[in-house]
Amino acid sequence: MIPSDGQVRWKCRRGMLELDTPLVRFCDQHLSSLSDDDRSTFFSMLQEEDMVWWDWLIEGKKPDNPEWIAMLARIK
């Protein structure tokens, strides 16, 4: 199932400015142009906990999934 814009936008709001800023910016600038597969990948990533996102965005760690690594690079 492909998530709606509203579902994706809601999940981008994490409660930490350091996470909200890049995720909401990416969503606002690129969500409408993502393919269905990319949208599903992004939404799957948004299911991860805030501390995982912190590690990815702030600490520079990479996810294990190659598709997620590519999406993370686009977000950064």
VMD Tcl script that builds the backbone (N, CA, C; Angstrom):
set m [mol new atoms 228]
animate dup $m
set s [atomselect $m all]
$s set {name element resname resid chain x y z} {
  {N N MET 1 A 0.825 -1.178 0.000}
  {CA C MET 1 A 0.000 0.000 0.000}
  {C C MET 1 A 0.872 1.246 0.000}
  {N N ILE 2 A 0.558 2.181 -0.878}
  {CA C ILE 2 A 1.308 3.431 -0.989}
  {C C ILE 2 A 0.736 4.424 0.034}
  {N N PRO 3 A 1.579 4.958 0.918}
  {CA C PRO 3 A 1.078 5.903 1.918}
  {C C PRO 3 A 0.669 7.232 1.281}
  {N N SER 4 A -0.335 7.867 1.852}
  {CA C SER 4 A -0.791 9.168 1.353}
  {C C SER 4 A 0.202 10.255 1.765}
  {N N ASP 5 A 0.099 11.421 1.113}
  {CA C ASP 5 A 0.949 12.558 1.478}
  {C C ASP 5 A 0.790 12.887 2.958}
  {N N GLY 6 A -0.446 12.870 3.425}
  {CA C GLY 6 A -0.705 13.200 4.826}
  {C C GLY 6 A -0.033 12.241 5.784}
  {N N GLN 7 A -0.067 10.960 5.462}
  {CA C GLN 7 A 0.580 9.961 6.319}
  {C C GLN 7 A 2.087 10.195 6.369}
  {N N VAL 8 A 2.675 10.458 5.221}
  {CA C VAL 8 A 4.125 10.679 5.167}
  {C C VAL 8 A 4.487 11.953 5.909}
  {N N ARG 9 A 3.761 13.030 5.650}
  {CA C ARG 9 A 4.049 14.304 6.313}
  {C C ARG 9 A 3.942 14.171 7.840}
  {N N TRP 10 A 2.922 13.472 8.318}
  {CA C TRP 10 A 2.742 13.298 9.757}
  {C C TRP 10 A 3.945 12.572 10.372}
  {N N LYS 11 A 4.436 11.532 9.702}
  {CA C LYS 11 A 5.566 10.749 10.227}
  {C C LYS 11 A 6.877 11.534 10.189}
  {N N CYS 12 A 6.948 12.582 9.353}
  {CA C CYS 12 A 8.163 13.404 9.284}
  {C C CYS 12 A 8.322 14.280 10.519}
  {N N ARG 13 A 7.263 14.527 11.225}
  {CA C ARG 13 A 7.288 15.366 12.417}
  {C C ARG 13 A 7.689 14.495 13.600}
  {N N ARG 14 A 8.929 14.628 14.014}
  {CA C ARG 14 A 9.502 13.728 15.002}
  {C C ARG 14 A 9.507 14.293 16.415}
  {N N GLY 15 A 9.457 15.594 16.572}
  {CA C GLY 15 A 9.498 16.184 17.898}
  {C C GLY 15 A 10.865 16.700 18.301}
  {N N MET 16 A 11.849 16.503 17.456}
  {CA C MET 16 A 13.186 17.052 17.683}
  {C C MET 16 A 13.517 17.911 16.478}
  {N N LEU 17 A 13.853 19.164 16.714}
  {CA C LEU 17 A 14.136 20.086 15.624}
  {C C LEU 17 A 15.215 19.555 14.686}
  {N N GLU 18 A 16.220 18.898 15.265}
  {CA C GLU 18 A 17.329 18.380 14.448}
  {C C GLU 18 A 16.867 17.314 13.467}
  {N N LEU 19 A 15.786 16.614 13.794}
  {CA C LEU 19 A 15.234 15.600 12.896}
  {C C LEU 19 A 14.119 16.182 12.046}
  {N N ASP 20 A 13.277 17.004 12.660}
  {CA C ASP 20 A 12.148 17.595 11.927}
  {C C ASP 20 A 12.609 18.396 10.727}
  {N N THR 21 A 13.618 19.221 10.913}
  {CA C THR 21 A 14.043 20.140 9.855}
  {C C THR 21 A 14.417 19.412 8.564}
  {N N PRO 22 A 15.354 18.461 8.588}
  {CA C PRO 22 A 15.690 17.808 7.312}
  {C C PRO 22 A 14.557 16.938 6.763}
  {N N LEU 23 A 13.811 16.274 7.627}
  {CA C LEU 23 A 12.751 15.390 7.144}
  {C C LEU 23 A 11.589 16.171 6.546}
  {N N VAL 24 A 11.151 17.216 7.228}
  {CA C VAL 24 A 10.052 18.028 6.703}
  {C C VAL 24 A 10.489 18.752 5.436}
  {N N ARG 25 A 11.717 19.258 5.417}
  {CA C ARG 25 A 12.231 19.929 4.210}
  {C C ARG 25 A 12.236 18.962 3.023}
  {N N PHE 26 A 12.748 17.755 3.239}
  {CA C PHE 26 A 12.769 16.762 2.164}
  {C C PHE 26 A 11.346 16.461 1.699}
  {N N CYS 27 A 10.462 16.269 2.637}
  {CA C CYS 27 A 9.068 15.964 2.318}
  {C C CYS 27 A 8.447 17.094 1.502}
  {N N ASP 28 A 8.628 18.333 1.946}
  {CA C ASP 28 A 8.051 19.482 1.248}
  {C C ASP 28 A 8.615 19.653 -0.158}
  {N N GLN 29 A 9.891 19.376 -0.318}
  {CA C GLN 29 A 10.545 19.620 -1.605}
  {C C GLN 29 A 10.469 18.446 -2.574}
  {N N HIS 30 A 10.337 17.220 -2.071}
  {CA C HIS 30 A 10.492 16.062 -2.954}
  {C C HIS 30 A 9.365 15.034 -2.924}
  {N N LEU 31 A 8.479 15.104 -1.956}
  {CA C LEU 31 A 7.462 14.066 -1.817}
  {C C LEU 31 A 6.633 13.892 -3.087}
  {N N SER 32 A 6.230 14.980 -3.691}
  {CA C SER 32 A 5.359 14.894 -4.872}
  {C C SER 32 A 6.058 14.271 -6.077}
  {N N SER 33 A 7.379 14.299 -6.089}
  {CA C SER 33 A 8.105 13.751 -7.235}
  {C C SER 33 A 8.666 12.350 -6.986}
  {N N LEU 34 A 8.464 11.800 -5.786}
  {CA C LEU 34 A 8.966 10.450 -5.501}
  {C C LEU 34 A 8.141 9.407 -6.240}
  {N N SER 35 A 8.822 8.394 -6.741}
  {CA C SER 35 A 8.123 7.255 -7.325}
  {C C SER 35 A 7.398 6.510 -6.215}
  {N N ASP 36 A 6.488 5.643 -6.578}
  {CA C ASP 36 A 5.780 4.846 -5.574}
  {C C ASP 36 A 6.756 4.024 -4.738}
  {N N ASP 37 A 7.775 3.453 -5.388}
  {CA C ASP 37 A 8.769 2.659 -4.652}
  {C C ASP 37 A 9.559 3.528 -3.672}
  {N N ASP 38 A 9.975 4.709 -4.135}
  {CA C ASP 38 A 10.727 5.610 -3.260}
  {C C ASP 38 A 9.862 6.106 -2.104}
  {N N ARG 39 A 8.601 6.378 -2.392}
  {CA C ARG 39 A 7.683 6.829 -1.340}
  {C C ARG 39 A 7.528 5.728 -0.288}
  {N N SER 40 A 7.404 4.491 -0.737}
  {CA C SER 40 A 7.285 3.365 0.199}
  {C C SER 40 A 8.565 3.181 1.011}
  {N N THR 41 A 9.708 3.336 0.361}
  {CA C THR 41 A 10.988 3.237 1.059}
  {C C THR 41 A 11.096 4.308 2.130}
  {N N PHE 42 A 10.784 5.550 1.756}
  {CA C PHE 42 A 10.849 6.659 2.698}
  {C C PHE 42 A 9.899 6.430 3.865}
  {N N PHE 43 A 8.684 5.995 3.575}
  {CA C PHE 43 A 7.705 5.754 4.635}
  {C C PHE 43 A 8.158 4.620 5.554}
  {N N SER 44 A 8.759 3.592 4.994}
  {CA C SER 44 A 9.297 2.495 5.816}
  {C C SER 44 A 10.380 3.004 6.756}
  {N N MET 45 A 11.227 3.874 6.241}
  {CA C MET 45 A 12.279 4.450 7.073}
  {C C MET 45 A 11.692 5.285 8.212}
  {N N LEU 46 A 10.600 5.960 7.930}
  {CA C LEU 46 A 9.979 6.816 8.941}
  {C C LEU 46 A 9.382 6.024 10.095}
  {N N GLN 47 A 9.287 4.719 9.954}
  {CA C GLN 47 A 8.791 3.875 11.042}
  {C C GLN 47 A 9.855 3.657 12.109}
  {N N GLU 48 A 11.097 3.986 11.794}
  {CA C GLU 48 A 12.196 3.801 12.750}
  {C C GLU 48 A 12.094 4.813 13.889}
  {N N GLU 49 A 12.678 4.457 15.005}
  {CA C GLU 49 A 12.680 5.308 16.194}
  {C C GLU 49 A 13.527 6.563 15.966}
  {N N ASP 50 A 13.243 7.586 16.768}
  {CA C ASP 50 A 13.961 8.851 16.658}
  {C C ASP 50 A 15.467 8.681 16.849}
  {N N MET 51 A 15.868 7.835 17.775}
  {CA C MET 51 A 17.302 7.668 18.025}
  {C C MET 51 A 18.017 7.026 16.844}
  {N N VAL 52 A 17.310 6.211 16.085}
  {CA C VAL 52 A 17.887 5.647 14.860}
  {C C VAL 52 A 18.086 6.771 13.849}
  {N N TRP 53 A 17.077 7.625 13.710}
  {CA C TRP 53 A 17.191 8.780 12.809}
  {C C TRP 53 A 18.313 9.706 13.273}
  {N N TRP 54 A 18.429 9.874 14.575}
  {CA C TRP 54 A 19.512 10.699 15.110}
  {C C TRP 54 A 20.861 10.134 14.655}
  {N N ASP 55 A 21.030 8.830 14.808}
  {CA C ASP 55 A 22.282 8.194 14.381}
  {C C ASP 55 A 22.536 8.429 12.894}
  {N N TRP 56 A 21.506 8.320 12.080}
  {CA C TRP 56 A 21.668 8.494 10.632}
  {C C TRP 56 A 21.971 9.947 10.256}
  {N N LEU 57 A 21.179 10.869 10.781}
  {CA C LEU 57 A 21.291 12.260 10.345}
  {C C LEU 57 A 22.359 13.054 11.092}
  {N N ILE 58 A 22.553 12.795 12.345}
  {CA C ILE 58 A 23.469 13.592 13.155}
  {C C ILE 58 A 24.814 12.892 13.332}
  {N N GLU 59 A 24.767 11.605 13.623}
  {CA C GLU 59 A 25.999 10.856 13.886}
  {C C GLU 59 A 26.657 10.322 12.607}
  {N N GLY 60 A 25.930 10.326 11.497}
  {CA C GLY 60 A 26.510 9.881 10.235}
  {C C GLY 60 A 26.530 8.377 10.032}
  {N N LYS 61 A 25.812 7.638 10.871}
  {CA C LYS 61 A 25.745 6.188 10.679}
  {C C LYS 61 A 24.864 5.873 9.482}
  {N N LYS 62 A 25.052 4.688 8.922}
  {CA C LYS 62 A 24.282 4.278 7.750}
  {C C LYS 62 A 23.362 3.111 8.095}
  {N N PRO 63 A 22.195 3.100 7.469}
  {CA C PRO 63 A 21.319 1.936 7.650}
  {C C PRO 63 A 21.912 0.706 6.974}
  {N N ASP 64 A 21.409 -0.469 7.322}
  {CA C ASP 64 A 21.885 -1.717 6.721}
  {C C ASP 64 A 21.331 -1.931 5.313}
  {N N ASN 65 A 20.158 -1.435 5.058}
  {CA C ASN 65 A 19.459 -1.642 3.789}
  {C C ASN 65 A 20.020 -0.702 2.711}
  {N N PRO 66 A 20.488 -1.232 1.564}
  {CA C PRO 66 A 21.044 -0.379 0.504}
  {C C PRO 66 A 20.046 0.653 -0.042}
  {N N GLU 67 A 18.771 0.288 -0.115}
  {CA C GLU 67 A 17.768 1.249 -0.584}
  {C C GLU 67 A 17.643 2.402 0.409}
  {N N TRP 68 A 17.761 2.096 1.673}
  {CA C TRP 68 A 17.673 3.128 2.704}
  {C C TRP 68 A 18.897 4.036 2.672}
  {N N ILE 69 A 20.055 3.460 2.372}
  {CA C ILE 69 A 21.277 4.266 2.259}
  {C C ILE 69 A 21.104 5.291 1.141}
  {N N ALA 70 A 20.591 4.858 0.010}
  {CA C ALA 70 A 20.363 5.764 -1.118}
  {C C ALA 70 A 19.348 6.853 -0.757}
  {N N MET 71 A 18.274 6.485 -0.084}
  {CA C MET 71 A 17.260 7.459 0.303}
  {C C MET 71 A 17.836 8.442 1.321}
  {N N LEU 72 A 18.607 7.948 2.266}
  {CA C LEU 72 A 19.225 8.812 3.263}
  {C C LEU 72 A 20.138 9.844 2.597}
  {N N ALA 73 A 20.875 9.423 1.585}
  {CA C ALA 73 A 21.733 10.361 0.848}
  {C C ALA 73 A 20.894 11.452 0.196}
  {N N ARG 74 A 19.735 11.095 -0.331}
  {CA C ARG 74 A 18.854 12.099 -0.928}
  {C C ARG 74 A 18.317 13.059 0.122}
  {N N ILE 75 A 18.016 12.555 1.297}
  {CA C ILE 75 A 17.492 13.395 2.367}
  {C C ILE 75 A 18.548 14.380 2.845}
  {N N LYS 76 A 19.782 13.905 2.958}
  {CA C LYS 76 A 20.870 14.776 3.421}
  {C C LYS 76 A 21.200 15.799 2.359}
}
mol reanalyze $m
mol bondsrecalc $m
mol representation Tube
mol addrep $m
